Amino acid sequence: MRELKQLEQRCKEFVLESMTADSAHDLAHIERVVALAKGLAATEQANQVIVVAAAWLHDLVNYPKDDPKRAQASFDSATKAEAFLKSLGLNGTEISAIQHAIVTHSFSAQVTPRTLEAKVVQDADRLDALGAIGIARCMMVGGRLDRALYDSFDPFCEEREPNDLLYTLDHFFQKLLCLENTFQTDSGQLEAARRTAFMREYLAQLKAEIFN
């Protein structure tokens, strides 16, 4: 099955039938990651079939941010995708490559991507945690988990270690602003730098408003 549009349609249908979504990992997130992955794959000359399939299927299984099984989600997604990928007529090498990209996309799993395609999918997923959409997703998750927006005594973690289990804003300092240094591809790094700069501008404006 080589027609990319047909592959995407089949993957989307399977995702809609099968995924366990949460507010930050819904169909809209997957569609953004797919679009980013396709752009990165074109620039980096990665295999589009592997990249597109993995991007569509990377979040088939989701556990809440505060669930102890969180780091297992990408492994479970890869397992859940296997029978479906076989039904598409993909060969064993292709399926293994797609599953590897699914597993390694996850920040929580802490598995290093070995292939260009896996690097592209990881970069695409991390880009969706940055920039304006990253800010929106961070705030949405913090609200859903009923976390305070910030520590009134030190909102920007200037004199304490960040703790995003307590404060939503701490997630910027604990994770989001650190992601820029983890990107695997040149094109991913460029876009990550642009989106991270926007987030720093947002934090500067927020700081001015808090301490006005």
C-alpha positions as CSV (number, residue, x, y, z in Angstrom):
1,M,0.0,0.0,0.0
2,R,2.0,3.0,-1.3
3,E,-0.5,5.7,-1.9
4,L,0.2,8.2,0.8
5,K,-3.2,9.8,0.7
6,Q,-4.9,6.4,1.1
7,L,-2.4,5.5,3.9
8,E,-3.3,8.7,5.7
9,Q,-7.1,8.1,5.4
10,R,-6.8,4.6,6.7
11,C,-4.6,5.8,9.6
12,K,-7.0,8.6,10.5
13,E,-10.0,6.2,10.5
14,F,-8.1,3.8,12.7
15,V,-7.1,6.6,15.1
16,L,-10.7,7.8,15.4
17,E,-11.8,4.2,16.2
18,S,-9.0,3.3,18.5
19,M,-7.2,6.1,20.3
20,T,-7.6,6.9,24.0
21,A,-7.4,10.7,23.8
22,D,-7.0,13.4,26.4
23,S,-7.3,17.1,26.1
24,A,-3.7,17.7,25.1
25,H,-3.4,14.6,22.9
26,D,-6.6,14.7,20.8
27,L,-7.1,14.4,17.0
28,A,-6.1,18.1,16.5
29,H,-2.8,17.4,18.2
30,I,-2.2,14.4,15.9
31,E,-3.1,16.4,12.8
32,R,-0.7,19.1,13.7
33,V,2.1,16.6,14.4
34,V,1.4,14.9,11.0
35,A,1.6,18.2,9.2
36,L,4.9,19.1,11.0
37,A,6.3,15.6,10.4
38,K,5.5,15.8,6.6
39,G,7.2,19.1,6.3
40,L,10.3,18.0,8.2
41,A,10.4,14.7,6.3
42,A,10.4,16.6,3.0
43,T,13.2,18.8,4.1
44,E,15.3,16.0,5.7
45,Q,14.5,13.6,2.8
46,A,13.1,11.0,5.2
47,N,10.8,8.1,4.1
48,Q,7.3,9.6,4.0
49,V,5.5,6.3,4.5
50,I,7.3,5.5,7.7
51,V,7.0,9.1,9.0
52,V,3.3,9.6,8.1
53,A,2.2,6.3,9.6
54,A,4.1,6.8,12.8
55,A,2.9,10.4,13.2
56,W,-0.7,9.4,12.8
57,L,-0.4,6.4,15.2
58,H,2.0,7.9,17.8
59,D,-0.6,8.6,20.5
60,L,-3.0,5.6,20.1
61,V,-2.6,5.0,23.8
62,N,-2.5,7.9,26.3
63,Y,-2.2,8.0,30.1
64,P,-2.8,11.2,32.1
65,K,0.2,13.3,32.9
66,D,0.0,12.2,36.6
67,D,-0.4,8.5,35.8
68,P,2.5,6.2,36.8
69,K,2.1,4.4,33.4
70,R,2.8,7.6,31.5
71,A,6.2,6.4,30.3
72,Q,4.7,3.2,28.9
73,A,2.2,4.9,26.6
74,S,4.4,5.0,23.5
75,F,5.3,1.3,23.8
76,D,1.6,0.5,24.2
77,S,0.8,2.6,21.1
78,A,3.4,0.8,19.1
79,T,2.0,-2.6,20.1
80,K,-1.6,-1.5,19.4
81,A,-0.5,-0.3,15.9
82,E,1.0,-3.6,14.8
83,A,-2.0,-5.6,13.6
84,F,-3.3,-2.5,11.8
85,L,0.0,-1.9,10.0
86,K,0.0,-5.6,8.9
87,S,-3.5,-5.1,7.5
88,L,-2.1,-2.3,5.3
89,G,0.2,-4.7,3.6
90,L,3.4,-3.2,5.0
91,N,6.4,-5.5,5.3
92,G,8.1,-6.4,8.5
93,T,11.0,-3.9,8.0
94,E,8.5,-1.1,7.5
95,I,6.4,-2.0,10.5
96,S,9.5,-2.2,12.8
97,A,10.6,1.2,11.6
98,I,7.2,2.7,12.3
99,Q,7.0,1.1,15.7
100,H,10.4,2.4,16.6
101,A,9.4,5.9,15.6
102,I,6.2,5.6,17.7
103,V,8.1,4.4,20.8
104,T,10.9,7.0,20.5
105,H,8.7,10.0,20.0
106,S,7.8,10.1,23.7
107,F,9.7,12.4,26.0
108,S,8.7,10.3,29.0
109,A,9.9,7.0,27.4
110,Q,13.5,8.4,27.1
111,V,14.4,6.1,24.2
112,T,16.9,7.5,21.7
113,P,15.7,7.5,18.0
114,R,18.0,5.5,15.8
115,T,16.6,6.3,12.4
116,L,16.0,9.5,10.5
117,E,12.3,8.8,10.4
118,A,12.1,8.4,14.1
119,K,14.1,11.6,14.6
120,V,11.6,13.5,12.4
121,V,8.6,12.2,14.3
122,Q,10.1,13.0,17.7
123,D,10.9,16.5,16.5
124,A,7.4,17.0,15.1
125,D,5.8,15.9,18.4
126,R,8.1,18.2,20.4
127,L,7.5,21.2,18.2
128,D,3.8,20.9,19.1
129,A,4.8,21.5,22.8
130,L,6.4,24.8,21.9
131,G,5.3,28.2,20.6
132,A,1.8,29.5,20.9
133,I,0.2,26.1,20.7
134,G,2.6,24.8,23.3
135,I,1.6,27.6,25.7
136,A,-2.1,26.8,25.1
137,R,-1.6,23.1,25.7
138,C,0.4,23.7,28.9
139,M,-2.3,25.9,30.4
140,M,-5.0,23.5,29.4
141,V,-3.3,20.6,31.1
142,G,-2.5,22.6,34.2
143,G,-6.1,23.6,34.5
144,R,-7.4,20.1,34.0
145,L,-5.0,18.8,36.7
146,D,-6.2,21.6,39.0
147,R,-2.7,23.0,39.5
148,A,-2.1,26.6,40.6
149,L,-0.9,28.9,37.8
150,Y,2.3,30.0,39.6
151,D,4.0,30.4,43.0
152,S,3.2,33.9,44.2
153,F,6.5,34.2,45.9
154,D,8.7,33.2,43.0
155,P,6.6,32.7,39.8
156,F,9.6,32.3,37.5
157,C,11.7,29.9,39.5
158,E,14.5,32.4,40.1
159,E,15.3,31.2,43.6
160,R,13.9,27.7,43.7
161,E,13.7,24.5,41.7
162,P,10.7,24.2,39.4
163,N,7.9,21.8,40.4
164,D,5.3,21.4,37.7
165,L,3.3,19.0,40.0
166,L,2.3,22.1,41.9
167,Y,2.5,25.0,39.4
168,T,1.6,25.2,35.8
169,L,4.1,27.9,35.0
170,D,6.9,25.8,36.4
171,H,6.5,23.4,33.4
172,F,8.1,26.0,31.2
173,F,11.3,25.9,33.3
174,Q,11.2,22.2,34.1
175,K,10.7,21.0,30.6
176,L,9.4,23.2,27.8
177,L,12.3,25.7,27.6
178,C,14.8,22.8,27.7
179,L,13.3,21.0,24.7
180,E,15.1,23.3,22.2
181,N,18.4,21.4,23.0
182,T,16.9,18.0,22.3
183,F,16.0,18.3,18.6
184,Q,17.4,15.8,16.2
185,T,17.1,17.4,12.8
186,D,18.5,20.7,11.4
187,S,15.0,21.8,10.3
188,G,13.5,20.8,13.6
189,Q,16.1,22.8,15.5
190,L,15.4,25.9,13.5
191,E,11.7,25.8,14.1
192,A,12.2,24.9,17.8
193,A,14.4,28.0,18.2
194,R,11.8,30.2,16.7
195,R,9.0,28.8,18.9
196,T,11.1,28.9,22.0
197,A,11.9,32.5,21.4
198,F,8.2,33.3,21.2
199,M,7.7,31.5,24.6
200,R,10.4,33.6,26.2
201,E,8.7,36.7,24.9
202,Y,5.4,35.5,26.4
203,L,7.1,34.9,29.8
204,A,8.7,38.3,29.7
205,Q,5.3,39.9,29.1
206,L,3.7,37.8,31.8
207,K,6.4,38.8,34.2
208,A,5.8,42.5,33.4
209,E,2.1,42.1,34.1
210,I,2.5,40.2,37.3
211,F,5.0,42.6,38.8
212,N,3.5,45.8,37.3
